Amino acid sequence: MGIRLDSVTVAYDGNVDTLALDSLDLTVEPGEVMALLGPSGSGKTTALRAVAGFVRPVSGRVLLGGRDVTDLPPYRRGIGMVVQSYALFPHLRVDENVAFGLRARKTARSEIRQRVAEALEMTGMAAYARRHPRELSGGQQQRVAIARALAIRPDVLLLDEPLSALDARLRSGMLAELARLHRELPDVSMLYVTHDQVEALTLADRIAVMDKARLQSCGTPRELYRSPADAFTASFVGGANLVPVTVGTGGVSFAGAELKVGTNGVAAGARATLCVRPHLVGLGQGPNQLAGVVREIQWRGATHRLYVEVDGHTVMADVRELKAPPVHGDPVTLHFMPDDAVLLPAEVSHG
């Protein structure tokens, strides 16, 4: 079952001057995982809550499988939902928590037992069925929450920052589990809200980038990473160097250097923004050289990140771990390949 948000607008207390979501048009295809990615206050959770039925749009429609559900209460939409706080009942055992939604739907007792067993097996929690939430780790509690959502066999699964309360190791493991569940449940559409780009890039078939209550761009992870449409998307999906340049006949000019990059048909003399990912910037001699001064260096295990001031702008370079890294104040030369740069509109903020 697919999801369709048709020009959905949500306002606080119905006041159109305080929009939480501004005319969102978005389609999630049947069986697709769509990540809503953006900073706090961008509108991504509001969009998910509109699909769930917890907020009502002031205009626009929400459709599930082509059926208009805008006016239906949450319990009649047939969706499963997982939130970041787990929301388990502490006085109920794991199997009782998983069965809760089925009992609310007055499912037959024999079928409840079967579905609970299936959901716990699918999430790897069958051995913990008789325990209470307080006897589980955070990652195990989140698995139970997912099992509860899956037990009702939803056509649509909504996940609102489901991993944000977990530490890095547990988050990585749960990402792998969610990816496995997606493979095992190919007909279930998932709408996944996150502010973590790694989660979005790892799990999603497509990513919708949100900012200031609006959809900024939407595409596959590869499309948004390799060919972002604007500076906000470039900086939020993967991080990027964004510097102002002037377009020439065979490339662009920046900091007194002539750089050979594709101009995408932008007229000579126009202003633009040059986007280069930090891991594609090398240290030393090479094509498209930039001279600068090291302002900061961070060791990140396998790599060093250099923050280099070039003509008043900071350029980041992620280079393999250096035996003798430069220090603050050292002059360095950076370079990048012509095909590794993308030219973006100039009018978008460089901040």
C-alpha positions as CSV (number, residue, x, y, z in Angstrom):
1,M,0.0,0.0,0.0
2,G,1.4,3.4,-1.0
3,I,1.3,6.7,0.8
4,R,0.3,10.0,-0.7
5,L,0.5,13.4,0.9
6,D,-1.4,15.7,-1.5
7,S,-0.6,19.4,-0.8
8,V,-0.8,18.8,3.0
9,T,-0.6,21.9,5.2
10,V,-0.5,21.7,9.0
11,A,-0.7,24.7,11.2
12,Y,-0.4,25.1,15.0
13,D,-3.8,25.7,16.4
14,G,-5.1,26.2,12.9
15,N,-3.1,29.5,12.5
16,V,-1.7,29.7,8.9
17,D,0.9,32.1,10.2
18,T,2.6,29.3,12.2
19,L,2.9,26.5,9.6
20,A,4.3,23.2,10.8
21,L,4.0,21.8,7.3
22,D,3.7,23.8,4.1
23,S,1.9,22.3,1.1
24,L,3.7,18.9,1.2
25,D,3.5,16.8,-1.9
26,L,5.1,13.4,-1.4
27,T,4.4,9.9,-2.7
28,V,5.7,6.7,-1.1
29,E,5.4,3.8,-3.5
30,P,4.1,0.4,-2.2
31,G,6.9,-1.5,-0.6
32,E,9.2,1.5,-0.5
33,V,11.2,2.9,2.4
34,M,11.1,6.7,2.4
35,A,13.2,8.6,4.9
36,L,12.2,12.0,6.0
37,L,15.4,13.7,6.8
38,G,15.9,17.2,8.2
39,P,16.9,19.2,11.3
40,S,14.6,19.7,14.3
41,G,11.5,21.8,13.4
42,S,11.8,21.0,9.7
43,G,8.3,19.4,9.5
44,K,9.3,15.7,9.1
45,T,7.6,14.4,12.3
46,T,4.5,16.5,11.5
47,A,4.3,14.8,8.1
48,L,4.5,11.4,9.8
49,R,1.8,12.4,12.4
50,A,-0.4,13.6,9.5
51,V,-0.2,10.1,7.9
52,A,-0.8,8.5,11.3
53,G,-3.9,10.7,11.9
54,F,-2.5,12.4,15.1
55,V,-2.7,15.8,13.5
56,R,-5.3,17.0,11.0
57,P,-4.3,19.1,8.0
58,V,-5.8,22.5,7.5
59,S,-5.7,21.8,3.8
60,G,-4.7,18.9,1.5
61,R,-5.3,15.2,1.6
62,V,-3.7,12.0,3.0
63,L,-4.2,8.9,1.0
64,L,-3.2,5.3,1.8
65,G,-3.5,2.9,-1.0
66,G,-5.4,5.4,-3.0
67,R,-8.0,5.8,-0.2
68,D,-8.6,9.2,1.3
69,V,-8.0,8.8,5.1
70,T,-7.7,12.5,6.0
71,D,-10.8,12.4,8.1
72,L,-10.3,8.9,9.6
73,P,-9.1,8.4,13.2
74,P,-5.7,6.6,13.6
75,Y,-7.2,3.3,14.7
76,R,-9.1,3.0,11.4
77,R,-6.0,3.6,9.1
78,G,-4.4,0.1,9.5
79,I,-0.9,1.4,10.2
80,G,1.9,0.3,12.5
81,M,3.9,2.9,14.3
82,V,7.3,2.8,16.2
83,V,8.4,5.9,18.3
84,Q,11.8,6.7,19.8
85,S,10.6,6.3,23.4
86,Y,9.5,2.6,22.8
87,A,6.1,3.3,24.6
88,L,5.9,-0.2,26.1
89,F,3.6,-0.9,29.0
90,P,5.9,-1.6,31.9
91,H,3.3,-3.9,33.7
92,L,2.9,-6.2,30.7
93,R,5.2,-8.9,29.6
94,V,6.8,-8.8,26.1
95,D,4.3,-11.1,24.5
96,E,1.4,-9.1,26.1
97,N,2.8,-5.8,24.8
98,V,3.1,-7.3,21.3
99,A,-0.5,-8.6,21.5
100,F,-1.9,-5.2,22.6
101,G,-2.9,-3.9,19.2
102,L,-4.4,-7.3,18.2
103,R,-6.5,-7.4,21.3
104,A,-7.7,-3.8,20.6
105,R,-8.8,-5.1,17.2
106,K,-10.7,-8.0,18.8
107,T,-8.6,-10.5,16.9
108,A,-9.3,-14.2,17.7
109,R,-7.2,-15.5,20.6
110,S,-5.7,-18.3,18.6
111,E,-4.6,-15.9,15.9
112,I,-3.2,-13.5,18.5
113,R,-0.9,-16.3,19.7
114,Q,0.3,-17.1,16.2
115,R,0.9,-13.5,15.2
116,V,2.7,-12.6,18.4
117,A,5.0,-15.6,17.9
118,E,5.7,-14.6,14.3
119,A,6.5,-11.0,15.2
120,L,8.8,-12.0,18.0
121,E,10.6,-14.5,15.9
122,M,11.0,-12.0,13.1
123,T,12.6,-9.4,15.4
124,G,14.7,-12.0,17.3
125,M,12.8,-11.6,20.6
126,A,11.1,-15.0,20.9
127,A,13.3,-16.0,23.8
128,Y,12.2,-12.9,25.8
129,A,8.5,-13.3,25.5
130,R,7.9,-13.8,29.2
131,R,10.1,-10.9,30.4
132,H,9.0,-7.4,31.3
133,P,10.4,-4.3,29.6
134,R,12.5,-3.4,32.7
135,E,14.4,-6.7,32.2
136,L,15.4,-5.7,28.6
137,S,18.1,-3.5,27.2
138,G,17.2,-0.4,25.1
139,G,17.8,-2.2,21.9
140,Q,15.7,-5.1,23.0
141,Q,12.9,-2.8,24.0
142,Q,12.9,-1.2,20.6
143,R,12.7,-4.6,19.0
144,V,9.6,-5.3,21.0
145,A,8.1,-2.0,19.9
146,I,8.8,-3.0,16.3
147,A,7.3,-6.5,16.9
148,R,4.2,-4.9,18.3
149,A,3.8,-2.7,15.2
150,L,4.4,-5.7,12.9
151,A,2.0,-8.0,14.7
152,I,-1.1,-6.2,13.2
153,R,0.4,-6.9,9.8
154,P,0.2,-3.3,8.6
155,D,0.5,-2.3,5.0
156,V,2.2,0.9,6.2
157,L,4.9,1.2,9.0
158,L,5.7,4.6,10.4
159,L,9.0,5.0,12.3
160,D,9.6,8.2,14.2
161,E,13.3,8.5,15.2
162,P,13.2,4.9,16.3
163,L,17.0,4.6,17.0
164,S,17.7,8.0,18.5
165,A,17.7,6.7,22.1
166,L,20.2,4.0,21.4
167,D,24.0,4.1,21.6
168,A,26.1,4.0,18.4
169,R,26.7,0.2,18.6
170,L,23.1,-0.7,19.2
171,R,22.0,1.8,16.5
172,S,24.2,0.1,13.9
173,G,22.8,-3.3,14.8
174,M,19.2,-2.1,14.7
175,L,19.8,-0.5,11.3
176,A,20.9,-3.9,10.0
177,E,17.8,-5.5,11.5
178,L,15.5,-2.9,9.9
179,A,17.2,-3.5,6.6
180,R,16.6,-7.3,7.0
181,L,12.9,-6.7,7.9
182,H,12.5,-4.6,4.8
183,R,13.8,-7.5,2.7
184,E,11.5,-10.0,4.5
185,L,8.5,-7.6,4.2
186,P,8.7,-6.3,0.6
187,D,5.1,-5.2,0.4
188,V,5.2,-3.0,3.5
189,S,5.7,0.7,2.9
190,M,7.8,2.5,5.5
191,L,8.0,6.2,6.3
192,Y,11.1,6.7,8.4
193,V,11.7,10.0,10.2
194,T,15.3,10.8,11.2
195,H,17.8,13.6,11.6
196,D,20.6,11.2,11.1
197,Q,21.9,11.1,7.5
198,V,23.7,7.7,8.0
199,E,20.3,6.1,8.9
200,A,18.7,7.6,5.9
201,L,21.5,6.7,3.5
202,T,21.7,3.2,4.8
203,L,18.1,2.2,4.9
204,A,16.0,4.3,2.5
205,D,15.1,3.7,-1.1
206,R,14.5,7.4,-1.4
207,I,15.1,10.4,0.9
208,A,12.9,13.5,1.3
209,V,14.9,16.3,2.6
210,M,12.9,18.8,4.8
211,D,13.6,22.2,6.0
212,K,11.4,25.0,7.5
213,A,8.2,23.0,7.0
214,R,8.9,22.5,3.3
215,L,10.2,19.7,1.1
216,Q,13.6,20.8,-0.3
217,S,14.4,17.8,-2.5
218,C,13.6,14.2,-2.9
219,G,15.6,11.4,-4.6
220,T,17.6,8.2,-4.1
221,P,20.5,8.4,-1.7
222,R,22.9,8.2,-4.6
223,E,21.2,11.0,-6.4
224,L,21.1,13.3,-3.4
225,Y,24.7,12.6,-2.5
226,R,26.2,12.7,-6.0
227,S,24.1,15.4,-7.6
228,P,22.4,17.5,-4.9
229,A,20.0,20.2,-6.2
230,D,20.8,22.8,-3.7
231,A,23.3,23.8,-1.0
232,F,21.0,22.8,1.9
233,T,20.6,19.2,0.5
234,A,24.4,19.0,-0.2
235,S,25.3,20.0,3.4
236,F,22.7,17.9,5.1
237,V,23.1,14.7,3.1
238,G,26.7,13.7,3.6
239,G,28.3,17.1,4.4
240,A,30.0,19.2,1.7
241,N,32.3,22.0,0.9
242,L,30.3,24.9,-0.5
243,V,32.2,27.9,-1.9
244,P,31.2,30.8,-4.0
245,V,32.6,30.8,-7.5
246,T,32.4,32.8,-10.8
247,V,31.7,30.8,-13.9
248,G,34.1,31.0,-16.8
249,T,34.2,29.6,-20.3
250,G,35.9,26.3,-19.3
251,G,35.3,26.1,-15.5
252,V,35.1,28.4,-12.5
253,S,37.4,30.8,-10.6
254,F,37.8,30.7,-6.8
255,A,40.5,32.3,-4.6
256,G,42.4,33.4,-7.6
257,A,42.6,29.9,-9.0
258,E,41.0,28.7,-12.3
259,L,39.3,25.4,-11.6
260,K,38.2,22.9,-14.3
261,V,34.7,21.7,-13.5
262,G,31.5,21.1,-15.5
263,T,29.4,24.3,-15.7
264,N,26.1,22.7,-16.4
265,G,25.3,25.3,-19.1
266,V,25.6,28.2,-16.6
267,A,26.6,31.4,-18.6
268,A,30.1,32.8,-18.3
269,G,30.3,35.5,-15.7
270,A,27.5,34.1,-13.5
271,R,27.9,33.5,-9.9
272,A,27.4,29.9,-8.6
273,T,28.2,27.6,-5.6
274,L,30.8,24.9,-6.0
275,C,30.1,21.7,-4.0
276,V,32.8,19.1,-3.3
277,R,32.6,16.3,-0.7
278,P,35.4,16.3,1.9
279,H,36.5,12.8,1.1
280,L,37.1,13.8,-2.5
281,V,39.5,16.5,-1.5
282,G,43.1,15.3,-1.5
283,L,46.2,16.7,0.2
284,G,49.2,17.7,-2.0
285,Q,49.7,18.4,-5.7
286,G,47.0,17.4,-8.3
287,P,44.2,18.8,-10.5
288,N,42.3,21.9,-9.3
289,Q,44.8,23.0,-6.7
290,L,43.9,25.3,-3.8
291,A,46.4,26.9,-1.5
292,G,45.4,27.5,2.1
293,V,46.4,27.4,5.8
294,V,45.4,24.6,8.3
295,R,43.1,26.0,11.0
296,E,42.1,22.7,12.6
297,I,42.8,19.0,12.3
298,Q,40.8,16.2,13.8
299,W,41.9,12.6,14.0
300,R,39.0,10.2,13.2
301,G,40.7,6.9,13.4
302,A,41.0,5.8,9.8
303,T,41.2,9.4,8.6
304,H,42.2,12.9,9.5
305,R,39.9,15.8,8.8
306,L,41.6,19.0,7.8
307,Y,39.9,22.3,8.1
308,V,41.8,24.6,5.7
309,E,41.3,28.3,5.3
310,V,41.3,29.2,1.6
311,D,40.7,32.9,0.8
312,G,38.5,33.4,3.9
313,H,36.5,30.2,3.3
314,T,36.9,26.9,5.2
315,V,37.5,23.8,3.0
316,M,37.3,20.4,4.6
317,A,39.5,17.5,3.5
318,D,39.1,13.9,4.8
319,V,42.4,12.2,4.1
320,R,43.8,8.7,5.1
321,E,45.4,8.7,8.5
322,L,48.6,10.6,8.2
323,K,51.8,9.6,10.0
324,A,52.9,13.2,10.2
325,P,49.8,15.4,9.9
326,P,50.2,19.1,9.4
327,V,49.6,21.4,12.4
328,H,47.7,24.6,13.0
329,G,49.1,27.4,10.8
330,D,50.8,25.1,8.3
331,P,50.4,26.1,4.6
332,V,49.0,23.2,2.5
333,T,47.8,22.5,-1.0
334,L,44.5,20.7,-1.6
335,H,43.2,19.3,-4.9
336,F,40.1,17.6,-6.3
337,M,39.2,15.9,-9.6
338,P,37.0,17.9,-12.1
339,D,34.3,15.2,-12.1
340,D,34.1,15.2,-8.3
341,A,32.6,18.8,-8.2
342,V,29.0,19.8,-8.6
343,L,27.9,23.3,-9.5
344,L,24.8,24.6,-7.6
345,P,22.8,27.8,-7.8
346,A,24.4,30.8,-6.3
347,E,21.3,32.3,-4.6
348,V,21.2,29.5,-2.1
349,S,22.9,30.3,1.3
350,H,26.4,29.1,1.7
351,G,26.1,29.0,5.5
